[in-house]
Structures are given as C-alpha cells and as structure tokens.
C-alpha cells in the first residue's frame, strides 16, 4: 500500500470526537484556535481488519471479565519475530492498562521513598512525574548533545551509579523526544553498568515498532539475555503502533521468575487490573494481520519528517531538526527564530500551533519543541506555513 492509498483510506477528522489531541486545546493550551501537533497519538484510524474484529466482538453484546485468549501470545510472538527479532516467552507476560501506569506500578513495587532512580534527559515527562509523585529521588544523566547528535554519557552514568545509590534505571528505547534508536553496543554498555552496580533496569519500549530510515531496533531483553543479566523489566504496548491508547492494553515483560513473583505479590495487594476485552481483540488482530497497514504508516511518518526537514532547510535553515531514527516525534531547536520571545508566545500566539514544549522534557531544553508526525502531509504543510510566517513577521 502506498502512502496516498493509506492516507485516502485511513486519515480521519478527529475534531469533535472527544479527542484529547483535538478537543482539549482550550483546557490544555488556553485556545481552541490552534493546530494540534502535540500528544502522541495519530490522526489515522487503525487497520480495517482490526475495526472488523472489534465490530464482531461488540456485536456479541457481553463485555464481562475476560481471560487471555489461547492464541494471543502466539500472535504477539509472531509479530515480535517478524518485526523486532525479540524472543518473548508466554510466562513473562503481564498485562497492564498502559505504559505510564506500568511505570508508576513498577516504581512502587521495586523502590522505596527516597531511593535513587536515574533517567536520561531530555526524556518523556511522565518519567519525571512517576518518580516525583511517589517521593523517589530523581537522578538525571543528561544525554550528550553534539549539534543535535545525541549520545549516552556513559562516563557520567557510571559516576552517578557509584555515588548516588541508584536502585532503578529507566531507559527510553527508542528515545522520546530525540528520536534515537539505541545501537546494540550502547545497550550492551548500559546493561553492563546495571549489572556491575546491581541496578534494576526498566526499559520503556513503547515505540519499538516505529523505526524509520533503515535503522534496526534491538530490545534490552535481547542484550540482557546475551550477557546473563536477569534484573530487567520491559514495558511495551500496541498503543503507539496501531493508535490503540484508548483501549487501555499494554504489556510488562519480566523474564526472571523471582522478580516476576515479587511484582505479582505486590499487584495482588495494590493493582487488581482485569484484561481489556476490546484491547486484547484489537491487539491480537493487528499482530496477526496489520503488517501492511504498519508499513504504510511508517512511510507516512518518514515522508512527514522529510517534509519538515526539507521545508525548514530552505525557508529557515537556522532551525535545527534532529535526525529521526525512531518514534513519530520530531525534535526541533527553534532558538534562532525566537528573537527574544518566549517559546509559548511564538508558538501559540504567532504560529497558532499546539505542540509539546522542550522544557517539559528537561528545563535545559526550553528552546525546543516536539512535533507529532502521525498526521497527514496537509496538516504538516499547514503547520509549516504558520510556523514560517510567524518566524518572518
């Protein structure tokens, strides 16, 4: 399926559908007159085969308690084998309502108040919230930024592991918002550090299926197995891949039986969550049948990124667009066009856009913005037009 066919068939108008992205602009940004390119969900409906499966299940009329379907794991394993090469065993799999909820739960289970938890900034802002809300000690290991080429600062990380009594390291892989897909060598270095300093590793791999420009995703699970590191937990979900966030369905992988039992005991007291009936149906169907939809979606993301990069290179070459390897989120340094203005004033009042602000991901990135690419080229073109006009006023 080419991108034109995909867009013609699956692009939808979400305004007026109780969409957080489109219908909460007044609440979140103070104005309804903004073009939304913020929260990470898509302006496309999911695959027709998934919609058909959901309609069939809804027509049954009963939505009571559900068990994991017999073929769910096989469908999920098949997807992992085809797209990531990650070998997942059925007994590792625990269901949750979302990756953010999983972060809160895993922090609550495996750490105590005032324990040190490390993150690599700039990073997805619920990482900060999940640590601070539960009174854990936030330890930042900023990524090295060499003219928008981001790398892990492994020397700094080791210094912090030695000095800060870190109990948990949360990895974002692929990284949101910078769009890096970590290499196997980088992941091996991280796993060895955690192994050396007895730090539990929690890898958020929600964007693992969203890799572009011929990059290859490697799960922390794959690397951990190779070096015999057992203290690993992986969070993963179909929500970004297939636009399922509202179906409240995600996975936690805990390969080690001792660690898994500890979490199951904690969950028995604190998190009695049932399986999402429709979430399971949608995910299983997508894992079985949505390879073509997924590939076309990736092509739209890549083309939208290239559209932003080429347009800004011609019109505003001083704006820096970070290379995109994974996610559907583009990271821009717009300091050069602000002319002393605050980013919010420029973006909302002049450009009339709703985006994610860089300072949400780290106070050090207040001149950055994150743009959601999971939309139509027409919307990206309109956003670019408004942005360029604002910059030249």
C-alpha positions as CSV (number, residue, x, y, z in Angstrom):
1,X,0.0,0.0,0.0
2,X,1.5,3.4,-1.0
3,X,1.1,6.4,1.2
4,X,-1.5,8.1,-0.9
5,X,-3.7,5.0,-0.6
6,X,-3.1,4.8,3.1
7,X,-4.0,8.5,3.7
8,X,-7.1,8.3,1.5
9,X,-8.3,5.2,3.3
10,X,-7.3,5.9,6.9
11,X,-6.9,9.6,7.5
12,X,-9.8,10.8,9.7
13,X,-11.1,14.0,11.2
14,X,-10.9,13.7,14.9
15,X,-12.1,17.1,16.0
16,X,-15.5,16.8,17.7
17,X,-14.8,13.1,18.7
18,X,-13.7,13.8,22.3
19,X,-10.1,13.5,21.1
20,X,-7.6,14.7,23.7
21,X,-5.4,16.0,21.0
22,X,-8.1,18.0,19.1
23,X,-10.8,18.7,21.7
24,X,-8.8,19.6,24.8
25,X,-7.0,22.6,23.3
26,X,-8.9,25.2,25.4
27,X,-8.2,23.2,28.6
28,X,-4.5,22.4,27.9
29,X,-3.4,25.4,25.9
30,X,-6.0,28.1,26.6
31,X,-7.2,28.4,23.0
32,X,-9.3,26.4,20.6
33,X,-7.8,28.2,17.6
34,X,-4.6,26.1,17.4
35,X,-3.5,23.4,15.1
36,X,-2.7,20.4,17.3
37,X,0.6,18.6,16.8
38,X,1.2,17.6,20.4
39,X,0.1,14.5,22.3
40,X,1.5,11.2,20.8
41,X,-1.5,9.6,19.0
42,X,-2.3,9.5,15.4
43,X,-4.8,11.1,13.0
44,X,-5.4,7.8,11.3
45,X,-7.9,5.1,12.0
46,X,-6.5,1.6,12.7
47,X,-6.4,-1.2,10.1
48,X,-9.8,-2.2,8.6
49,X,-9.3,-5.8,9.7
50,X,-9.0,-4.6,13.3
51,X,-12.1,-2.5,13.0
52,X,-14.0,-5.5,11.7
53,X,-12.8,-7.7,14.5
54,X,-13.9,-5.1,17.1
55,X,-17.3,-4.7,15.5
56,X,-17.7,-8.5,15.6
57,X,-16.8,-8.6,19.3
58,X,-19.0,-5.7,20.1
59,X,-21.9,-7.4,18.4
60,X,-21.6,-10.2,20.9
61,X,-23.1,-7.8,23.4
62,X,-21.4,-9.1,26.6
63,X,-18.3,-7.4,27.8
64,X,-17.7,-9.1,31.1
65,X,-14.5,-10.4,32.6
66,X,-12.1,-11.9,30.1
67,X,-9.1,-14.3,30.1
68,X,-6.2,-14.2,27.8
69,X,-7.2,-15.8,24.5
70,X,-5.4,-19.0,23.7
71,X,-3.8,-17.6,20.5
72,X,-2.9,-14.1,21.9
73,X,0.6,-15.0,22.8
74,X,1.3,-16.8,19.5
75,X,0.1,-13.7,17.6
76,X,2.2,-11.4,19.7
77,X,5.3,-13.6,19.4
78,X,4.8,-13.8,15.7
79,X,4.8,-10.0,15.4
80,X,7.9,-9.8,17.6
81,X,9.7,-12.3,15.5
82,X,8.8,-10.6,12.2
83,X,9.5,-7.0,13.3
84,X,12.0,-7.0,16.1
85,X,13.5,-10.4,16.4
86,X,12.7,-10.3,20.1
87,X,12.0,-13.7,21.6
88,X,9.3,-13.4,24.2
89,X,8.0,-16.3,26.4
90,X,4.4,-16.6,27.5
91,X,5.2,-16.9,31.2
92,X,6.9,-13.5,31.2
93,X,3.9,-11.6,30.0
94,X,1.8,-9.5,32.4
95,X,-1.0,-7.2,31.2
96,X,-1.5,-3.5,32.2
97,X,-3.7,-0.6,31.2
98,X,-0.8,1.4,29.8
99,X,3.0,2.0,30.0
100,X,2.7,5.1,32.2
101,X,0.6,3.2,34.7
102,X,3.1,0.4,34.5
103,X,5.9,2.9,35.3
104,X,4.1,4.0,38.4
105,X,3.4,0.4,39.5
106,X,6.9,-0.8,38.9
107,X,8.4,2.1,40.8
108,X,6.0,1.5,43.7
109,X,6.8,-2.2,43.8
110,X,10.6,-2.2,43.4
111,X,11.7,1.0,45.1
112,X,11.1,2.8,48.4
113,X,10.7,6.5,49.1
114,X,14.0,8.5,48.7
115,X,15.5,5.7,46.6
116,X,17.5,7.0,43.6
117,X,16.0,6.5,40.1
118,X,18.0,7.5,37.1
119,X,16.7,8.8,33.8
120,X,18.4,10.3,30.7
121,X,17.3,13.8,29.9
122,X,15.6,15.2,27.9
123,X,13.0,12.5,28.2
124,X,9.3,11.8,28.2
125,X,7.9,13.9,31.0
126,X,5.8,11.1,32.8
127,X,9.2,9.7,33.7
128,X,9.8,12.7,35.9
129,X,6.2,12.6,37.3
130,X,6.3,8.9,38.1
131,X,9.4,9.4,40.2
132,X,8.5,12.7,41.9
133,X,4.8,11.8,42.6
134,X,6.0,8.8,44.6
135,X,8.7,10.7,46.5
136,X,11.6,8.9,45.0
137,X,14.9,10.7,44.4
138,X,15.3,11.8,40.8
139,X,18.8,11.4,39.3
140,X,19.4,12.9,35.9
141,X,22.1,11.6,33.5
142,X,21.8,14.2,30.6
143,X,22.4,12.9,27.1
144,X,25.4,14.4,25.3
145,X,24.2,16.7,22.6
146,X,26.7,17.4,19.8
147,X,24.8,19.6,17.3
148,X,21.6,17.5,17.7
149,X,23.6,14.3,17.5
150,X,22.7,12.7,20.9
151,X,24.7,10.0,22.7
152,X,24.6,8.4,26.1
153,X,27.1,9.9,28.6
154,X,28.4,6.5,29.9
155,X,31.2,8.1,32.0
156,X,28.7,10.4,33.8
157,X,26.3,7.5,34.3
158,X,29.0,5.4,35.9
159,X,29.9,8.2,38.2
160,X,26.3,8.5,39.3
161,X,25.9,4.8,39.8
162,X,28.9,4.9,42.1
163,X,27.9,8.0,44.1
164,X,24.1,8.1,44.1
165,X,23.0,4.6,45.3
166,X,20.7,4.1,42.2
167,X,18.1,1.4,42.6
168,X,16.4,1.7,39.2
169,X,17.4,3.0,35.8
170,X,14.6,3.8,33.4
171,X,15.6,3.6,29.7
172,X,13.6,5.1,26.9
173,X,14.1,3.0,23.8
174,X,13.6,4.3,21.2
175,X,14.1,7.6,22.9
176,X,11.3,10.1,23.2
177,X,11.7,13.0,22.3
178,X,15.0,12.9,20.5
179,X,14.2,10.0,18.2
180,X,17.3,7.9,18.7
181,X,17.3,4.2,18.2
182,X,20.0,2.9,20.5
183,X,22.6,0.6,19.0
184,X,23.4,-2.8,20.3
185,X,26.7,-1.5,21.6
186,X,25.1,1.3,23.5
187,X,22.6,-1.1,25.1
188,X,25.4,-3.6,26.0
189,X,27.2,-0.7,27.8
190,X,24.0,0.1,29.7
191,X,23.3,-3.5,30.7
192,X,26.9,-4.0,31.9
193,X,26.7,-0.9,34.0
194,X,23.5,-2.0,35.6
195,X,25.0,-5.5,36.1
196,X,28.1,-4.1,37.7
197,X,26.4,-1.8,40.1
198,X,23.4,-4.0,40.9
199,X,20.8,-1.6,39.4
200,X,17.5,-2.9,38.1
201,X,16.8,-1.9,34.5
202,X,13.4,-0.8,33.3
203,X,13.2,-0.4,29.5
204,X,10.2,1.5,28.1
205,X,10.0,0.2,24.5
206,X,6.6,1.5,23.6
207,X,8.0,3.0,20.3
208,X,9.9,-0.2,19.3
209,X,7.7,-0.8,16.2
210,X,8.2,2.8,15.0
211,X,11.7,2.7,13.4
212,X,12.5,4.5,10.2
213,X,15.3,5.2,7.7
214,X,16.5,1.6,7.8
215,X,17.5,1.7,11.4
216,X,17.2,-1.5,13.5
217,X,15.6,-1.7,16.9
218,X,17.3,-4.0,19.5
219,X,15.4,-4.8,22.7
220,X,17.2,-4.5,26.0
221,X,15.8,-8.0,26.5
222,X,17.9,-9.4,23.7
223,X,21.1,-7.9,25.1
224,X,20.3,-8.9,28.7
225,X,19.9,-12.5,27.7
226,X,23.2,-12.5,25.9
227,X,25.2,-11.3,28.9
228,X,23.1,-13.1,31.6
229,X,21.6,-10.0,33.2
230,X,18.4,-11.0,35.0
231,X,17.3,-7.8,36.7
232,X,15.4,-6.5,33.7
233,X,11.8,-5.4,33.1
234,X,10.4,-4.3,29.7
235,X,7.3,-2.2,29.1
236,X,5.7,-2.4,25.7
237,X,2.3,-1.7,24.1
238,X,0.5,-1.7,20.7
239,X,-0.9,1.8,21.6
240,X,1.5,3.9,19.5
241,X,2.0,1.3,16.7
242,X,-1.7,1.0,15.9
243,X,-3.3,4.1,17.7
244,X,-4.8,2.0,20.5
245,X,-4.1,4.2,23.5
246,X,-7.8,4.5,24.5
247,X,-8.2,0.7,24.6
248,X,-6.0,0.5,27.8
249,X,-3.9,-2.5,26.8
250,X,-0.2,-2.9,27.4
251,X,2.5,-5.5,28.3
252,X,5.1,-5.9,31.0
253,X,7.7,-8.5,30.4
254,X,9.5,-9.9,33.5
255,X,11.8,-12.7,32.4
256,X,13.2,-13.5,35.8
257,X,10.9,-15.7,37.9
258,X,12.0,-14.2,41.3
259,X,11.4,-10.6,40.0
260,X,8.1,-11.6,38.4
261,X,6.9,-13.2,41.6
262,X,7.7,-10.1,43.6
263,X,5.7,-8.0,41.3
264,X,2.8,-10.4,41.2
265,X,2.7,-10.4,45.0
266,X,2.7,-6.5,45.0
267,X,0.0,-6.4,42.3
268,X,-2.2,-8.7,44.3
269,X,-2.4,-6.1,47.1
270,X,-2.2,-2.9,45.0
271,X,-3.2,-3.4,41.4
272,X,-6.1,-5.7,40.6
273,X,-6.5,-4.9,36.9
274,X,-8.6,-7.0,34.6
275,X,-7.7,-7.6,30.9
276,X,-9.2,-5.0,28.5
277,X,-11.6,-7.2,26.4
278,X,-11.5,-4.9,23.3
279,X,-7.9,-4.1,23.7
280,X,-7.0,-7.7,23.5
281,X,-9.1,-8.3,20.5
282,X,-7.6,-5.3,18.7
283,X,-4.0,-6.1,19.6
284,X,-4.3,-9.8,18.6
285,X,-5.8,-9.0,15.3
286,X,-3.3,-6.3,14.5
287,X,-0.4,-8.6,15.4
288,X,-1.8,-11.2,13.1
289,X,-2.8,-9.1,10.1
290,X,-1.7,-5.5,10.1
291,X,1.8,-5.7,8.7
292,X,0.8,-3.8,5.5
293,X,-1.0,-1.1,7.4
294,X,2.0,-0.7,9.7
295,X,4.5,-0.4,6.9
296,X,2.4,2.3,5.2
297,X,2.1,4.2,8.5
298,X,5.9,4.2,8.8
299,X,6.2,5.6,5.3
300,X,3.8,8.4,6.1
301,X,5.9,9.2,9.2
302,X,9.1,9.2,7.3
303,X,7.7,11.4,4.5
304,X,6.3,13.9,7.0
305,X,9.7,14.1,8.7
306,X,11.5,14.7,5.4
307,X,8.9,17.3,4.5
308,X,9.6,19.2,7.7
309,X,13.3,18.9,7.3
310,X,13.5,20.0,3.6
311,X,11.0,22.8,4.0
312,X,12.7,24.3,7.1
313,X,16.1,23.8,5.5
314,X,15.0,26.0,2.6
315,X,12.9,28.6,4.5
316,X,14.6,28.7,7.9
317,X,17.9,26.9,7.8
318,X,18.8,28.2,11.2
319,X,16.2,26.0,12.7
320,X,17.7,22.6,13.6
321,X,15.7,19.4,13.1
322,X,17.1,16.4,14.9
323,X,17.7,13.2,12.9
324,X,14.8,10.9,13.2
325,X,15.5,7.2,13.7
326,X,12.5,6.1,15.7
327,X,9.2,7.2,17.1
328,X,6.8,9.5,15.2
329,X,8.0,12.6,17.0
330,X,10.3,15.3,15.6
331,X,12.6,17.3,17.9
332,X,13.4,20.9,16.8
333,X,15.7,23.6,18.2
334,X,13.9,26.9,17.4
335,X,16.0,29.3,19.4
336,X,17.3,31.1,16.4
337,X,13.9,32.3,15.3
338,X,12.6,33.5,18.6
339,X,14.2,36.9,18.6
340,X,13.9,37.2,22.3
341,X,10.3,35.9,22.5
342,X,9.2,33.2,24.8
343,X,8.6,29.9,23.0
344,X,5.0,29.8,24.2
345,X,4.3,33.3,22.8
346,X,5.9,32.4,19.5
347,X,4.3,29.0,19.0
348,X,0.8,29.7,20.3
349,X,0.2,33.4,19.8
350,X,2.0,33.9,16.5
351,X,2.3,30.4,14.8
352,X,-1.1,29.3,16.3
353,X,0.2,25.7,17.0
354,X,-0.2,23.4,19.9
355,X,3.0,21.3,20.4
356,X,4.9,19.7,23.3
357,X,7.4,22.2,24.7
358,X,11.0,21.2,25.2
359,X,11.1,22.3,28.8
360,X,8.5,19.6,29.6
361,X,11.3,17.1,28.8
362,X,14.1,19.0,30.5
363,X,14.5,22.6,31.8
364,X,17.7,22.7,29.8
365,X,15.7,22.4,26.5
366,X,13.4,25.4,26.8
367,X,14.1,26.5,23.2
368,X,13.0,23.2,21.7
369,X,9.7,21.8,20.6
370,X,8.4,18.3,19.8
371,X,6.1,17.8,16.8
372,X,3.8,14.9,16.2
373,X,4.3,13.4,12.7
374,X,1.5,10.9,12.9
375,X,-0.9,13.0,10.8
376,X,-1.5,13.9,7.2
377,X,1.0,15.8,5.0
378,X,-1.6,18.5,4.5
379,X,-1.6,19.2,8.3
380,X,2.2,19.2,8.4
381,X,2.2,21.7,5.4
382,X,-0.3,24.0,7.2
383,X,1.8,23.9,10.4
384,X,4.9,24.7,8.5
385,X,3.2,27.6,6.7
386,X,2.1,29.0,10.0
387,X,5.5,28.5,11.7
388,X,7.5,30.1,8.8
389,X,5.1,33.0,8.6
390,X,5.5,33.6,12.4
391,X,9.2,33.4,12.1
392,X,9.3,36.0,9.3
393,X,7.0,38.6,10.9
